[in-house]
């Protein structure tokens, strides 16, 4: 998961852009994201709000409360 998270850049507005091809093995299935794909919260990608998931990872890694 850490490698997957590192394949994304967080913009100041809270959106995320994939900066390197990334694959995540998720309980809902394998998620593959192409470089240049952009995500905003509230948008489903393969059944997952990927921007929300990335934001949660960001908070956990930075030690910020939810």
Helices and strands as residue ranges (DSSP letters): H 2-6, E 8-10, E 16-18, E 22-26, E 29-33, E 38-39, H 50-62
